[in-house]
Each structure stands twice: as C-alpha cells, then as structure tokens.
Amino acid sequence: MVVGIMVGSGIFRTPGLVAAHLGRPWLTFVAWVLGGALAFLGALCFAELATRHPRAGGKYVYVREAFGPRAGFVVGWVESVGMYTAAIAAIGVAAAEFLVRLTGWDSGSIPWLGAGLVALFTAVNLIGVASGRWVQNLVTAAKVLALGGVVAIAFARGTGAGWHGALAAAPRGAAVWPALALASRSVIWTYYGYPDAAKIAEEVVDPGRTLPRVFLGGIAIVTALYLLLNAAFLHVLPLAQIAASNLVAADAATAIVGARAGAVVAGLALLVVLASLNGNIFVTPRVLFGLAREGLAPGALARVNGGGTPWVAMLLVGAVAGALAATGTFEKLLGLAIAEVLVIDGLTVAALFPLRAREPRAPFSVPGYPAVPILFIGVYLVLFIWTALGQSQSVLVTLAVLAVAYGLSWAVRGARSRPESLR
C-alpha cells in the first residue's frame, strides 16, 4: 500500500524540475538520495505515532492527543481542505499536461482540463466506494509496467549521455543551497504519501509489529526504485533535455525505441497519474468525515450516501481542488502543497515529544530519539524558510490558511472541549 501511494504523478513529472534547479547530474542524484533519507526519518517518526494511536484519521489524531483539540482541528482542516486539495489540483494539472502531449491539443487548455478531470473523478467517487475502488485497481496496474520497462530499456541501450557536463545556469558556491531547497519541493512531493498509511492503522493486524515494517519497507523499496529511474534517465538523455522535460520517462523511451514507445509510456503515465488523482479524491474526504464525527467539523460533512461515500465532504474537496486546478500551474500548485506539508508534518512529528513525556513506552520507539525527530523538524524548518525566500506567495497562502483554520477553531464546540483521552 505504501509503495502504491508514493509512486504516482511525482516520478513522471518532477525529475525535470529537479535537474533544472540543480544543473549537474551528480547534484541531481544527491538530491534524490537525500530525499529518500529524509523520508526514512519521517517514516520512523510516523511509525511510532501510528503504533501509539492506531486509529483512523492519522495526523490530526496525534496532534489532538498531544496538543489538544484546537490544534487537531487546525491540522485536520489544513491537511484536507488546504494541503490535499492543492495536491489533487496539481495531480489534475499533471494529468492534463500528459493528455495534451498525447492528443496534441492546445496547451492553453491545461488548467481547464485539469479542473475537468478533478470534477470527473469526484463524480466517480460520489457514486460509491465500489466504483472508486474499481477504477483504482484498474489503473494502478500500469505503474510497474511503465516504470520497470523504462529502467530495463534505459540500462540495456543507453549511452550514459546525461552523466557528463552541466547546465550553463547551474548554481555554484553558496547558491547551491537555495537551489537544493527549491529542488527539494519536487523531491519531497515525489517521495510523499507514506504518512497516509497511518490513516488505516485501525485496520492493521498487530500494528505494533506491522506498521513499522509497512513504513520502513515501503520507503526502502520506493527509494531504490527512484534512484534506479533517475540513473536510467541520466543514462539515456542529456541533462539539458531532462531539465526541459515534463515527462522524462516517455522522452527516454522515445530516445531509445522510438516515438511509438514514447507514446506508450506517456499513455501509461497518464493512467498512473489518473490512479493517483482518483486515490487522493477517494481518501481526502474521509479526513473531513472523521473530523465531523468527532465534533471538529460541521455535522453535514459526516453525511454518507447510499454508496458509502461521505458525499458532502467529497463535494467540498472536489470544488476546492477544481478551483485550484483552474487557476494554477503544476509548479505553483506543487509549491503550495509542499509549503503546507512542511508545516503540518513538522507539527505532527513534534507531537512525539509531549506524547513521549506522558507515556515513554510504545509498541515501536524511534531509534536515536530525540535526535531523529529534531533533525526531521529542523530540516523542514530550514526548507520552509528557504521556500519563503524563494517562493513567498505559497508561504503567504499557507500562513493565511493556518490563520483562517485557527480562527474557525474558536467557533466549533468540539475544538474548544477536551476529549476523554486528555481529561
């Protein structure tokens, strides 16, 4: 499940962005290695949080237990209506880009196609749980075929063209650090998704033993896959071509086998991205449903239709994500989503400290505590500061969303009362 969540739109869409920011093949590869290491630290922290509170809901549950219901309200709302709607919008735009590449349509239609795809999959999931699951199962099967095929043909027939030289605008000296920070947005996006496994912790058999294996095993597999893929891209394409591409996997297949193979990979990439879009639309309203069930959101968001879908929450998520897709480009939407990830996940990992102080023992404990969570939070803080310097608009929007959510928390009764576990 972790591998399925993590391997989505990112690895098809972001390698070109990372290469463009960093401008050197070795530095590009280092960014992917560091991204895997950071995801591993995060997985350790989320594994302990999930085993301490193996209940459906994930992040807002841990924050609520650690810092109180108001903090849980803010995290739950910002995650579902801010972070994940921006992510859904970005995935919708990426799918539209791939569709335009396959059909030859005008690129000016990308924002509206993205919004239309968000609306389409919102409608599919409104029908009921069974239809959303059927679409997910059908489309997800394309991932292994697309990515495994690219790696195989690249190493079999590539010449190592991308490992030599550098871009003319490659950062040098102290400029490497802000470039790494900007590239990290794309890398974090591509590795992201593993915390979502915590949302099903309630359904896992023996979570104290199983969840750490789920998190850490999934991270290890995905890191190995991403490093192989980026090495494969560099083995086939010049760095300048990678940096200019929004679908490197298809370009690599085209360079080796021909246009027909590139079109096949582009088609498979579109299916993978649509699977990711469907999966995120399927999962995100469940967070709002959980908040409403606990009194941290209006009761209407807990309404479920005959097909088992929280339909009011689904409509809210679809409407916000569709509006974002219609107004933004992929990179801007990615920047907004990652700015919110840095805040929400940093606060979630910080929940470990009061939870440990209250109860030192846990089914799984982070090795190297407190150094590991401190390092994770510190890296996220530095990245947030660099993001504020390099893309201030996304940070300002994130701070505004946090302020609105905090203001609303005073008007919701459930956010002003302490749950039984905190009394």
NORWO-V823795 format. One record per residue. N is the residue number from 1. RES is the residue in one small letter. PSI is psi in whole degrees, -180 to 180 (NA if undefined). Layout:
n->N res->RES psi->PSI
n->N res->RES psi->PSI
This chain:
n->1 res->m psi->-43
n->2 res->v psi->-45
n->3 res->v psi->-43
n->4 res->g psi->-38
n->5 res->i psi->-43
n->6 res->m psi->-40
n->7 res->v psi->96
n->8 res->g psi->-127
n->9 res->s psi->-30
n->10 res->g psi->-52
n->11 res->i psi->-22
n->12 res->f psi->-34
n->13 res->r psi->-30
n->14 res->t psi->-19
n->15 res->p psi->-35
n->16 res->g psi->-39
n->17 res->l psi->-42
n->18 res->v psi->-46
n->19 res->a psi->-39
n->20 res->a psi->-38
n->21 res->h psi->-38
n->22 res->l psi->-33
n->23 res->g psi->-1
n->24 res->r psi->139
n->25 res->p psi->-42
n->26 res->w psi->-36
n->27 res->l psi->-37
n->28 res->t psi->-44
n->29 res->f psi->-39
n->30 res->v psi->-40
n->31 res->a psi->-39
n->32 res->w psi->-35
n->33 res->v psi->-46
n->34 res->l psi->-36
n->35 res->g psi->-40
n->36 res->g psi->-40
n->37 res->a psi->-42
n->38 res->l psi->-41
n->39 res->a psi->-36
n->40 res->f psi->-43
n->41 res->l psi->-44
n->42 res->g psi->-39
n->43 res->a psi->-38
n->44 res->l psi->-46
n->45 res->c psi->-44
n->46 res->f psi->-28
n->47 res->a psi->-42
n->48 res->e psi->-44
n->49 res->l psi->-43
n->50 res->a psi->-35
n->51 res->t psi->-27
n->52 res->r psi->-38
n->53 res->h psi->75
n->54 res->p psi->67
n->55 res->r psi->153
n->56 res->a psi->143
n->57 res->g psi->-38
n->58 res->g psi->-124
n->59 res->k psi->-47
n->60 res->y psi->-26
n->61 res->v psi->-47
n->62 res->y psi->-43
n->63 res->v psi->-40
n->64 res->r psi->-44
n->65 res->e psi->-32
n->66 res->a psi->-43
n->67 res->f psi->-3
n->68 res->g psi->168
n->69 res->p psi->-31
n->70 res->r psi->-43
n->71 res->a psi->-39
n->72 res->g psi->-40
n->73 res->f psi->-48
n->74 res->v psi->-47
n->75 res->v psi->-44
n->76 res->g psi->-43
n->77 res->w psi->-43
n->78 res->v psi->-39
n->79 res->e psi->-47
n->80 res->s psi->-44
n->81 res->v psi->-18
n->82 res->g psi->-70
n->83 res->m psi->-52
n->84 res->y psi->-28
n->85 res->t psi->-38
n->86 res->a psi->-40
n->87 res->a psi->-45
n->88 res->i psi->-43
n->89 res->a psi->-43
n->90 res->a psi->-41
n->91 res->i psi->-40
n->92 res->g psi->-41
n->93 res->v psi->-41
n->94 res->a psi->-42
n->95 res->a psi->-40
n->96 res->a psi->-40
n->97 res->e psi->-45
n->98 res->f psi->-38
n->99 res->l psi->-42
n->100 res->v psi->-40
n->101 res->r psi->-40
n->102 res->l psi->-35
n->103 res->t psi->-19
n->104 res->g psi->13
n->105 res->w psi->167
n->106 res->d psi->133
n->107 res->s psi->-19
n->108 res->g psi->-15
n->109 res->s psi->-3
n->110 res->i psi->-49
n->111 res->p psi->-41
n->112 res->w psi->-35
n->113 res->l psi->-41
n->114 res->g psi->-46
n->115 res->a psi->-38
n->116 res->g psi->-39
n->117 res->l psi->-39
n->118 res->v psi->-45
n->119 res->a psi->-41
n->120 res->l psi->-48
n->121 res->f psi->-24
n->122 res->t psi->-43
n->123 res->a psi->-41
n->124 res->v psi->-46
n->125 res->n psi->-21
n->126 res->l psi->-28
n->127 res->i psi->-39
n->128 res->g psi->170
n->129 res->v psi->-41
n->130 res->a psi->-41
n->131 res->s psi->-41
n->132 res->g psi->-41
n->133 res->r psi->-38
n->134 res->w psi->-46
n->135 res->v psi->-43
n->136 res->q psi->-47
n->137 res->n psi->-39
n->138 res->l psi->-44
n->139 res->v psi->-34
n->140 res->t psi->-27
n->141 res->a psi->-18
n->142 res->a psi->-18
n->143 res->k psi->-54
n->144 res->v psi->-40
n->145 res->l psi->-48
n->146 res->a psi->-53
n->147 res->l psi->-43
n->148 res->g psi->-38
n->149 res->g psi->-41
n->150 res->v psi->-46
n->151 res->v psi->-45
n->152 res->a psi->-49
n->153 res->i psi->-31
n->154 res->a psi->-48
n->155 res->f psi->-24
n->156 res->a psi->-34
n->157 res->r psi->1
n->158 res->g psi->166
n->159 res->t psi->3
n->160 res->g psi->25
n->161 res->a psi->-33
n->162 res->g psi->-9
n->163 res->w psi->-5
n->164 res->h psi->144
n->165 res->g psi->-178
n->166 res->a psi->161
n->167 res->l psi->151
n->168 res->a psi->-33
n->169 res->a psi->17
n->170 res->a psi->133
n->171 res->p psi->148
n->172 res->r psi->155
n->173 res->g psi->-135
n->174 res->a psi->-20
n->175 res->a psi->-15
n->176 res->v psi->-36
n->177 res->w psi->-49
n->178 res->p psi->-31
n->179 res->a psi->-41
n->180 res->l psi->-40
n->181 res->a psi->-42
n->182 res->l psi->-42
n->183 res->a psi->-29
n->184 res->s psi->-26
n->185 res->r psi->-46
n->186 res->s psi->-38
n->187 res->v psi->-46
n->188 res->i psi->-42
n->189 res->w psi->-44
n->190 res->t psi->-35
n->191 res->y psi->-12
n->192 res->y psi->160
n->193 res->g psi->-26
n->194 res->y psi->-34
n->195 res->p psi->-22
n->196 res->d psi->-20
n->197 res->a psi->-26
n->198 res->a psi->-23
n->199 res->k psi->-20
n->200 res->i psi->15
n->201 res->a psi->-32
n->202 res->e psi->-23
n->203 res->e psi->1
n->204 res->v psi->134
n->205 res->v psi->132
n->206 res->d psi->64
n->207 res->p psi->-30
n->208 res->g psi->-33
n->209 res->r psi->-38
n->210 res->t psi->-44
n->211 res->l psi->-44
n->212 res->p psi->-39
n->213 res->r psi->-38
n->214 res->v psi->-50
n->215 res->f psi->-55
n->216 res->l psi->-39
n->217 res->g psi->-42
n->218 res->g psi->-43
n->219 res->i psi->-44
n->220 res->a psi->-45
n->221 res->i psi->-46
n->222 res->v psi->-40
n->223 res->t psi->-46
n->224 res->a psi->-42
n->225 res->l psi->-45
n->226 res->y psi->-39
n->227 res->l psi->-40
n->228 res->l psi->-43
n->229 res->l psi->-44
n->230 res->n psi->-36
n->231 res->a psi->-39
n->232 res->a psi->-43
n->233 res->f psi->-46
n->234 res->l psi->-24
n->235 res->h psi->-17
n->236 res->v psi->-46
n->237 res->l psi->145
n->238 res->p psi->150
n->239 res->l psi->-37
n->240 res->a psi->-37
n->241 res->q psi->-39
n->242 res->i psi->-46
n->243 res->a psi->-27
n->244 res->a psi->0
n->245 res->s psi->143
n->246 res->n psi->7
n->247 res->l psi->76
n->248 res->v psi->-37
n->249 res->a psi->-43
n->250 res->a psi->-38
n->251 res->d psi->-37
n->252 res->a psi->-43
n->253 res->a psi->-39
n->254 res->t psi->-43
n->255 res->a psi->-32
n->256 res->i psi->-46
n->257 res->v psi->-27
n->258 res->g psi->173
n->259 res->a psi->-35
n->260 res->r psi->-43
n->261 res->a psi->-39
n->262 res->g psi->-40
n->263 res->a psi->-38
n->264 res->v psi->-47
n->265 res->v psi->-40
n->266 res->a psi->-40
n->267 res->g psi->-43
n->268 res->l psi->-38
n->269 res->a psi->-41
n->270 res->l psi->-43
n->271 res->l psi->-41
n->272 res->v psi->-44
n->273 res->v psi->-38
n->274 res->l psi->-35
n->275 res->a psi->-42
n->276 res->s psi->-41
n->277 res->l psi->-48
n->278 res->n psi->-44
n->279 res->g psi->-42
n->280 res->n psi->-38
n->281 res->i psi->-33
n->282 res->f psi->-43
n->283 res->v psi->-43
n->284 res->t psi->-44
n->285 res->p psi->-21
n->286 res->r psi->-28
n->287 res->v psi->-46
n->288 res->l psi->-38
n->289 res->f psi->-46
n->290 res->g psi->-41
n->291 res->l psi->-44
n->292 res->a psi->-39
n->293 res->r psi->-29
n->294 res->e psi->8
n->295 res->g psi->14
n->296 res->l psi->10
n->297 res->a psi->161
n->298 res->p psi->142
n->299 res->g psi->-26
n->300 res->a psi->-29
n->301 res->l psi->-11
n->302 res->a psi->2
n->303 res->r psi->135
n->304 res->v psi->135
n->305 res->n psi->-178
n->306 res->g psi->-22
n->307 res->g psi->2
n->308 res->g psi->11
n->309 res->t psi->133
n->310 res->p psi->88
n->311 res->w psi->-34
n->312 res->v psi->-45
n->313 res->a psi->-39
n->314 res->m psi->-43
n->315 res->l psi->-40
n->316 res->l psi->-49
n->317 res->v psi->-45
n->318 res->g psi->-39
n->319 res->a psi->-46
n->320 res->v psi->-46
n->321 res->a psi->-41
n->322 res->g psi->-42
n->323 res->a psi->-42
n->324 res->l psi->-42
n->325 res->a psi->-35
n->326 res->a psi->-15
n->327 res->t psi->-11
n->328 res->g psi->163
n->329 res->t psi->166
n->330 res->f psi->-49
n->331 res->e psi->-39
n->332 res->k psi->-42
n->333 res->l psi->-40
n->334 res->l psi->-45
n->335 res->g psi->-41
n->336 res->l psi->-45
n->337 res->a psi->-43
n->338 res->i psi->-36
n->339 res->a psi->-40
n->340 res->e psi->-34
n->341 res->v psi->-45
n->342 res->l psi->-39
n->343 res->v psi->-52
n->344 res->i psi->-45
n->345 res->d psi->-34
n->346 res->g psi->-44
n->347 res->l psi->-38
n->348 res->t psi->-46
n->349 res->v psi->-34
n->350 res->a psi->-22
n->351 res->a psi->-21
n->352 res->l psi->-36
n->353 res->f psi->-52
n->354 res->p psi->-33
n->355 res->l psi->-40
n->356 res->r psi->-40
n->357 res->a psi->-35
n->358 res->r psi->-39
n->359 res->e psi->98
n->360 res->p psi->-31
n->361 res->r psi->145
n->362 res->a psi->155
n->363 res->p psi->-33
n->364 res->f psi->132
n->365 res->s psi->138
n->366 res->v psi->122
n->367 res->p psi->143
n->368 res->g psi->16
n->369 res->y psi->139
n->370 res->p psi->7
n->371 res->a psi->-41
n->372 res->v psi->-53
n->373 res->p psi->-33
n->374 res->i psi->-43
n->375 res->l psi->-44
n->376 res->f psi->-50
n->377 res->i psi->-39
n->378 res->g psi->-44
n->379 res->v psi->-44
n->380 res->y psi->-37
n->381 res->l psi->-45
n->382 res->v psi->-44
n->383 res->l psi->-37
n->384 res->f psi->-42
n->385 res->i psi->-45
n->386 res->w psi->-35
n->387 res->t psi->-40
n->388 res->a psi->-36
n->389 res->l psi->-35
n->390 res->g psi->-27
n->391 res->q psi->72
n->392 res->s psi->-29
n->393 res->q psi->-44
n->394 res->s psi->-35
n->395 res->v psi->-40
n->396 res->l psi->-41
n->397 res->v psi->-42
n->398 res->t psi->-46
n->399 res->l psi->-37
n->400 res->a psi->-42
n->401 res->v psi->-43
n->402 res->l psi->-43
n->403 res->a psi->-42
n->404 res->v psi->-45
n->405 res->a psi->-41
n->406 res->y psi->-40
n->407 res->g psi->-42
n->408 res->l psi->-29
n->409 res->s psi->-25
n->410 res->w psi->-16
n->411 res->a psi->-8
n->412 res->v psi->123
n->413 res->r psi->-43
n->414 res->g psi->-26
n->415 res->a psi->-11
n->416 res->r psi->2
n->417 res->s psi->150
n->418 res->r psi->131
n->419 res->p psi->164
n->420 res->e psi->-38
n->421 res->s psi->-15
n->422 res->l psi->-1
n->423 res->r psi->NA
